Amino acid sequence: MKLKYLYITLLISALFSSCGYLGLLKPDKSIYPLKGIDISHHQDKIDWVKVKDEVSFVFVKATEGSDFIDSNFKSNIDSIKKYQIPYSAYHFFTFCSSGKNQALNLINTFLIDSNSLSPVIDLEFLGKCNENKKDDFDVKKEIKDFLDTIQQHYNKTPIIYTTYEFYNTYLVNDFKEYHYWIRDLFKEPKLSDNKDFVFWQYSNCGKINGINGNVDMNVFKGNIEKLKSLSN
């Protein structure tokens, strides 16, 4: 009987942690009036005619490491540009190659325009290289090299997407000049050093017309004018 209860508890915990209170977490619209999504090839083909009326911004996976390009990146970007949705691309950072080489992968893949927000670096402990935390990889230096290369090329202050675990290990009390996008599936984010953030990923189980299956849901702390200022 105890094993049964333990199994049920673990199952409920897993559902909550992956979905954000099973999709019941609702950010305050007076603080977070703009809703957006982040996507990759995992969402397959998207019906942007339907999606365009449901979101105020989109982040699209572009690259990972020094050589991976998301297979749906170009088609997603072409559709987003067609419907003039504020958007940007994100790069999944790995501990497998130098920050500069990873930045060049993004630069060679993502061409900005007047509707583009700042490019994003995705920092978290996922993937073989990141889980192993290679001893010979200077994580903070390589992240800084990536950010410097990106900022110099695009002339925009990059956005850092991250989890609490990664933030408290490598970013706390540092990298203060960047925009932050925080994952918290339980409550409004609060960073340990009280650093501010502009984007909040509050669910991994969102439902949007035009997308089959689940999609990550995000909100922006501010109005459309503040969001567009991230394009400057």
C-alpha positions as YAML, in Angstrom:
chain: A
units: angstrom
residues:
- id: 1
  name: MET
  ca: [0.00, 0.00, 0.00]
- id: 2
  name: LYS
  ca: [2.85, 2.39, 0.86]
- id: 3
  name: LEU
  ca: [4.44, 1.71, -2.54]
- id: 4
  name: LYS
  ca: [1.14, 2.54, -4.22]
- id: 5
  name: TYR
  ca: [0.91, 5.89, -2.45]
- id: 6
  name: LEU
  ca: [4.56, 6.60, -3.23]
- id: 7
  name: TYR
  ca: [3.94, 5.88, -6.92]
- id: 8
  name: ILE
  ca: [0.90, 8.18, -6.99]
- id: 9
  name: THR
  ca: [2.86, 10.94, -5.22]
- id: 10
  name: LEU
  ca: [5.75, 10.66, -7.66]
- id: 11
  name: LEU
  ca: [3.38, 10.67, -10.63]
- id: 12
  name: ILE
  ca: [1.57, 13.79, -9.44]
- id: 13
  name: SER
  ca: [4.88, 15.49, -8.70]
- id: 14
  name: ALA
  ca: [6.16, 14.68, -12.19]
- id: 15
  name: LEU
  ca: [3.01, 16.06, -13.79]
- id: 16
  name: PHE
  ca: [3.20, 19.25, -11.76]
- id: 17
  name: SER
  ca: [6.89, 19.78, -12.47]
- id: 18
  name: SER
  ca: [6.49, 19.28, -16.21]
- id: 19
  name: CYS
  ca: [3.30, 21.27, -16.73]
- id: 20
  name: GLY
  ca: [3.22, 24.02, -14.14]
- id: 21
  name: TYR
  ca: [0.42, 22.92, -11.81]
- id: 22
  name: LEU
  ca: [-1.08, 20.96, -14.69]
- id: 23
  name: GLY
  ca: [-1.56, 24.17, -16.63]
- id: 24
  name: LEU
  ca: [-3.44, 25.91, -13.81]
- id: 25
  name: LEU
  ca: [-0.78, 28.53, -13.13]
- id: 26
  name: LYS
  ca: [-2.09, 31.86, -14.47]
- id: 27
  name: PRO
  ca: [0.27, 34.87, -14.44]
- id: 28
  name: ASP
  ca: [-1.28, 38.19, -13.44]
- id: 29
  name: LYS
  ca: [-2.29, 39.94, -16.69]
- id: 30
  name: SER
  ca: [-1.87, 43.37, -15.12]
- id: 31
  name: ILE
  ca: [1.85, 42.62, -14.73]
- id: 32
  name: TYR
  ca: [2.30, 40.17, -17.62]
- id: 33
  name: PRO
  ca: [-0.11, 41.32, -20.35]
- id: 34
  name: LEU
  ca: [1.72, 39.70, -23.27]
- id: 35
  name: LYS
  ca: [1.63, 35.93, -23.88]
- id: 36
  name: GLY
  ca: [4.11, 34.07, -26.07]
- id: 37
  name: ILE
  ca: [5.49, 30.65, -26.92]
- id: 38
  name: ASP
  ca: [8.84, 29.02, -27.62]
- id: 39
  name: ILE
  ca: [9.02, 26.34, -30.29]
- id: 40
  name: SER
  ca: [11.30, 23.93, -32.09]
- id: 41
  name: HIS
  ca: [11.00, 20.99, -34.48]
- id: 42
  name: HIS
  ca: [9.21, 19.13, -31.68]
- id: 43
  name: GLN
  ca: [6.05, 21.08, -32.54]
- id: 44
  name: ASP
  ca: [6.16, 19.72, -36.10]
- id: 45
  name: LYS
  ca: [4.21, 21.71, -38.70]
- id: 46
  name: ILE
  ca: [2.47, 24.76, -37.22]
- id: 47
  name: ASP
  ca: [-0.65, 26.45, -38.61]
- id: 48
  name: TRP
  ca: [0.49, 30.05, -38.25]
- id: 49
  name: VAL
  ca: [-2.81, 31.44, -39.56]
- id: 50
  name: LYS
  ca: [-4.33, 30.27, -36.26]
- id: 51
  name: VAL
  ca: [-1.32, 30.85, -34.03]
- id: 52
  name: LYS
  ca: [-0.78, 34.50, -35.04]
- id: 53
  name: ASP
  ca: [-3.94, 35.63, -33.23]
- id: 54
  name: GLU
  ca: [-3.06, 33.84, -29.99]
- id: 55
  name: VAL
  ca: [0.45, 35.09, -29.23]
- id: 56
  name: SER
  ca: [2.28, 38.40, -28.87]
- id: 57
  name: PHE
  ca: [5.78, 36.98, -29.38]
- id: 58
  name: VAL
  ca: [7.58, 33.78, -30.37]
- id: 59
  name: PHE
  ca: [11.01, 32.34, -29.63]
- id: 60
  name: VAL
  ca: [12.22, 29.79, -32.19]
- id: 61
  name: LYS
  ca: [14.99, 27.27, -31.65]
- id: 62
  name: ALA
  ca: [17.72, 27.95, -34.19]
- id: 63
  name: THR
  ca: [20.88, 26.17, -33.15]
- id: 64
  name: GLU
  ca: [22.60, 23.96, -30.59]
- id: 65
  name: GLY
  ca: [26.30, 23.58, -29.94]
- id: 66
  name: SER
  ca: [28.63, 24.45, -32.79]
- id: 67
  name: ASP
  ca: [27.00, 22.52, -35.64]
- id: 68
  name: PHE
  ca: [23.31, 21.70, -35.03]
- id: 69
  name: ILE
  ca: [20.55, 23.67, -36.81]
- id: 70
  name: ASP
  ca: [16.90, 23.01, -35.99]
- id: 71
  name: SER
  ca: [15.21, 21.40, -38.98]
- id: 72
  name: ASN
  ca: [12.08, 23.59, -38.74]
- id: 73
  name: PHE
  ca: [13.85, 26.87, -38.05]
- id: 74
  name: LYS
  ca: [13.68, 28.37, -41.54]
- id: 75
  name: SER
  ca: [10.04, 27.45, -42.18]
- id: 76
  name: ASN
  ca: [8.98, 28.78, -38.77]
- id: 77
  name: ILE
  ca: [10.87, 32.04, -39.23]
- id: 78
  name: ASP
  ca: [9.48, 32.57, -42.73]
- id: 79
  name: SER
  ca: [5.91, 32.20, -41.42]
- id: 80
  name: ILE
  ca: [6.51, 34.44, -38.40]
- id: 81
  name: LYS
  ca: [7.92, 37.17, -40.64]
- id: 82
  name: LYS
  ca: [4.93, 36.87, -42.96]
- id: 83
  name: TYR
  ca: [2.54, 37.60, -40.11]
- id: 84
  name: GLN
  ca: [4.83, 40.17, -38.46]
- id: 85
  name: ILE
  ca: [4.88, 38.58, -35.02]
- id: 86
  name: PRO
  ca: [7.65, 39.89, -32.74]
- id: 87
  name: TYR
  ca: [10.15, 37.06, -32.54]
- id: 88
  name: SER
  ca: [13.67, 35.92, -31.94]
- id: 89
  name: ALA
  ca: [15.85, 32.83, -32.16]
- id: 90
  name: TYR
  ca: [17.40, 30.87, -29.33]
- id: 91
  name: HIS
  ca: [20.59, 28.85, -29.14]
- id: 92
  name: PHE
  ca: [20.91, 25.85, -26.83]
- id: 93
  name: PHE
  ca: [24.35, 26.21, -25.24]
- id: 94
  name: THR
  ca: [26.40, 23.06, -24.64]
- id: 95
  name: PHE
  ca: [29.66, 22.27, -22.87]
- id: 96
  name: CYS
  ca: [30.90, 20.44, -25.98]
- id: 97
  name: SER
  ca: [32.50, 23.35, -27.87]
- id: 98
  name: SER
  ca: [33.73, 26.88, -27.36]
- id: 99
  name: GLY
  ca: [31.34, 29.75, -26.80]
- id: 100
  name: LYS
  ca: [32.69, 31.60, -29.82]
- id: 101
  name: ASN
  ca: [32.16, 28.66, -32.18]
- id: 102
  name: GLN
  ca: [28.62, 28.23, -30.86]
- id: 103
  name: ALA
  ca: [27.96, 31.94, -31.38]
- id: 104
  name: LEU
  ca: [29.14, 31.63, -34.98]
- id: 105
  name: ASN
  ca: [26.67, 28.78, -35.51]
- id: 106
  name: LEU
  ca: [23.82, 31.09, -34.47]
- id: 107
  name: ILE
  ca: [25.18, 34.04, -36.44]
- id: 108
  name: ASN
  ca: [25.40, 31.93, -39.61]
- id: 109
  name: THR
  ca: [21.81, 30.75, -39.11]
- id: 110
  name: PHE
  ca: [19.81, 33.70, -37.78]
- id: 111
  name: LEU
  ca: [19.47, 36.91, -39.78]
- id: 112
  name: ILE
  ca: [17.65, 39.64, -37.86]
- id: 113
  name: ASP
  ca: [15.23, 42.23, -39.21]
- id: 114
  name: SER
  ca: [13.33, 45.22, -37.84]
- id: 115
  name: ASN
  ca: [10.82, 42.95, -36.07]
- id: 116
  name: SER
  ca: [13.45, 40.82, -34.31]
- id: 117
  name: LEU
  ca: [13.89, 40.80, -30.56]
- id: 118
  name: SER
  ca: [17.29, 40.17, -29.00]
- id: 119
  name: PRO
  ca: [18.78, 36.71, -29.61]
- id: 120
  name: VAL
  ca: [18.61, 34.19, -26.77]
- id: 121
  name: ILE
  ca: [21.10, 31.82, -25.14]
- id: 122
  name: ASP
  ca: [19.44, 28.82, -23.47]
- id: 123
  name: LEU
  ca: [21.42, 27.78, -20.37]
- id: 124
  name: GLU
  ca: [20.42, 24.63, -18.53]
- id: 125
  name: PHE
  ca: [21.72, 21.23, -17.40]
- id: 126
  name: LEU
  ca: [20.39, 19.10, -20.23]
- id: 127
  name: GLY
  ca: [22.23, 17.06, -22.83]
- id: 128
  name: LYS
  ca: [25.19, 14.74, -22.47]
- id: 129
  name: CYS
  ca: [27.89, 17.40, -22.28]
- id: 130
  name: ASN
  ca: [26.05, 19.63, -19.82]
- id: 131
  name: GLU
  ca: [25.06, 16.81, -17.49]
- id: 132
  name: ASN
  ca: [28.67, 15.65, -17.25]
- id: 133
  name: LYS
  ca: [29.92, 19.21, -16.48]
- id: 134
  name: LYS
  ca: [33.32, 18.67, -18.07]
- id: 135
  name: ASP
  ca: [36.15, 19.66, -15.75]
- id: 136
  name: ASP
  ca: [38.18, 21.17, -18.60]
- id: 137
  name: PHE
  ca: [35.34, 23.45, -19.76]
- id: 138
  name: ASP
  ca: [35.40, 26.95, -18.25]
- id: 139
  name: VAL
  ca: [31.65, 27.47, -18.29]
- id: 140
  name: LYS
  ca: [31.49, 31.14, -17.28]
- id: 141
  name: LYS
  ca: [34.26, 32.15, -19.70]
- id: 142
  name: GLU
  ca: [32.68, 30.33, -22.62]
- id: 143
  name: ILE
  ca: [29.24, 31.81, -21.85]
- id: 144
  name: LYS
  ca: [30.81, 35.29, -21.78]
- id: 145
  name: ASP
  ca: [32.59, 34.64, -25.09]
- id: 146
  name: PHE
  ca: [29.28, 33.59, -26.63]
- id: 147
  name: LEU
  ca: [27.42, 36.64, -25.31]
- id: 148
  name: ASP
  ca: [30.15, 39.08, -26.35]
- id: 149
  name: THR
  ca: [30.30, 37.65, -29.88]
- id: 150
  name: ILE
  ca: [26.52, 37.73, -30.24]
- id: 151
  name: GLN
  ca: [26.17, 41.27, -28.89]
- id: 152
  name: GLN
  ca: [28.93, 42.59, -31.12]
- id: 153
  name: HIS
  ca: [27.42, 41.00, -34.23]
- id: 154
  name: TYR
  ca: [23.73, 41.82, -33.70]
- id: 155
  name: ASN
  ca: [24.23, 45.06, -31.73]
- id: 156
  name: LYS
  ca: [21.55, 43.89, -29.27]
- id: 157
  name: THR
  ca: [21.77, 42.94, -25.60]
- id: 158
  name: PRO
  ca: [21.22, 39.15, -25.50]
- id: 159
  name: ILE
  ca: [18.46, 37.45, -23.52]
- id: 160
  name: ILE
  ca: [19.49, 34.66, -21.13]
- id: 161
  name: TYR
  ca: [17.00, 31.83, -20.64]
- id: 162
  name: THR
  ca: [17.82, 29.69, -17.64]
- id: 163
  name: THR
  ca: [16.67, 27.54, -14.73]
- id: 164
  name: TYR
  ca: [17.25, 28.22, -11.04]
- id: 165
  name: GLU
  ca: [19.76, 25.37, -10.85]
- id: 166
  name: PHE
  ca: [21.93, 26.74, -13.64]
- id: 167
  name: TYR
  ca: [21.50, 30.32, -12.49]
- id: 168
  name: ASN
  ca: [22.63, 29.60, -8.94]
- id: 169
  name: THR
  ca: [25.60, 27.56, -10.17]
- id: 170
  name: TYR
  ca: [27.03, 29.91, -12.78]
- id: 171
  name: LEU
  ca: [25.15, 33.21, -13.10]
- id: 172
  name: VAL
  ca: [24.23, 34.47, -9.64]
- id: 173
  name: ASN
  ca: [25.73, 37.90, -8.84]
- id: 174
  name: ASP
  ca: [27.20, 38.04, -12.34]
- id: 175
  name: PHE
  ca: [26.10, 38.72, -15.95]
- id: 176
  name: LYS
  ca: [23.99, 41.60, -14.65]
- id: 177
  name: GLU
  ca: [23.77, 43.54, -17.90]
- id: 178
  name: TYR
  ca: [21.61, 41.02, -19.77]
- id: 179
  name: HIS
  ca: [17.87, 40.48, -20.14]
- id: 180
  name: TYR
  ca: [16.62, 37.40, -18.25]
- id: 181
  name: TRP
  ca: [14.00, 34.80, -19.12]
- id: 182
  name: ILE
  ca: [13.32, 32.47, -16.17]
- id: 183
  name: ARG
  ca: [11.64, 29.09, -15.98]
- id: 184
  name: ASP
  ca: [9.39, 28.58, -12.95]
- id: 185
  name: LEU
  ca: [6.44, 26.19, -13.24]
- id: 186
  name: PHE
  ca: [5.16, 26.77, -9.70]
- id: 187
  name: LYS
  ca: [5.14, 30.51, -9.01]
- id: 188
  name: GLU
  ca: [6.27, 33.92, -10.16]
- id: 189
  name: PRO
  ca: [10.08, 33.81, -10.53]
- id: 190
  name: LYS
  ca: [12.39, 35.22, -7.89]
- id: 191
  name: LEU
  ca: [16.14, 35.08, -8.34]
- id: 192
  name: SER
  ca: [18.40, 34.51, -5.35]
- id: 193
  name: ASP
  ca: [20.26, 37.81, -5.87]
- id: 194
  name: ASN
  ca: [17.03, 39.72, -6.66]
- id: 195
  name: LYS
  ca: [18.09, 40.33, -10.24]
- id: 196
  name: ASP
  ca: [15.19, 41.40, -12.44]
- id: 197
  name: PHE
  ca: [13.77, 39.38, -15.33]
- id: 198
  name: VAL
  ca: [11.57, 40.22, -18.32]
- id: 199
  name: PHE
  ca: [10.26, 36.85, -19.55]
- id: 200
  name: TRP
  ca: [8.71, 34.05, -17.49]
- id: 201
  name: GLN
  ca: [8.22, 30.49, -18.77]
- id: 202
  name: TYR
  ca: [5.34, 29.27, -16.61]
- id: 203
  name: SER
  ca: [4.19, 26.07, -18.35]
- id: 204
  name: ASN
  ca: [5.46, 23.29, -20.58]
- id: 205
  name: CYS
  ca: [1.97, 22.03, -21.37]
- id: 206
  name: GLY
  ca: [0.26, 24.93, -23.09]
- id: 207
  name: LYS
  ca: [-2.41, 24.49, -25.72]
- id: 208
  name: ILE
  ca: [-2.51, 26.88, -28.67]
- id: 209
  name: ASN
  ca: [-4.80, 26.74, -31.70]
- id: 210
  name: GLY
  ca: [-2.71, 25.71, -34.68]
- id: 211
  name: ILE
  ca: [-0.21, 23.60, -32.73]
- id: 212
  name: ASN
  ca: [-0.70, 19.88, -32.19]
- id: 213
  name: GLY
  ca: [0.33, 18.76, -28.73]
- id: 214
  name: ASN
  ca: [1.90, 20.80, -25.95]
- id: 215
  name: VAL
  ca: [3.94, 23.97, -26.25]
- id: 216
  name: ASP
  ca: [5.95, 26.04, -23.76]
- id: 217
  name: MET
  ca: [4.05, 29.10, -22.53]
- id: 218
  name: ASN
  ca: [5.68, 32.39, -21.59]
- id: 219
  name: VAL
  ca: [4.70, 35.88, -20.55]
- id: 220
  name: PHE
  ca: [6.47, 39.24, -20.77]
- id: 221
  name: LYS
  ca: [6.73, 41.69, -17.89]
- id: 222
  name: GLY
  ca: [5.56, 44.84, -19.61]
- id: 223
  name: ASN
  ca: [3.55, 46.22, -22.51]
- id: 224
  name: ILE
  ca: [4.09, 45.98, -26.26]
- id: 225
  name: GLU
  ca: [6.22, 49.15, -26.32]
- id: 226
  name: LYS
  ca: [8.60, 47.68, -23.76]
- id: 227
  name: LEU
  ca: [8.72, 44.41, -25.68]
- id: 228
  name: LYS
  ca: [9.57, 46.19, -28.92]
- id: 229
  name: SER
  ca: [12.31, 48.11, -27.16]
- id: 230
  name: LEU
  ca: [14.17, 44.80, -26.92]
- id: 231
  name: SER
  ca: [14.55, 45.08, -30.69]
- id: 232
  name: ASN
  ca: [16.79, 48.12, -30.28]
...
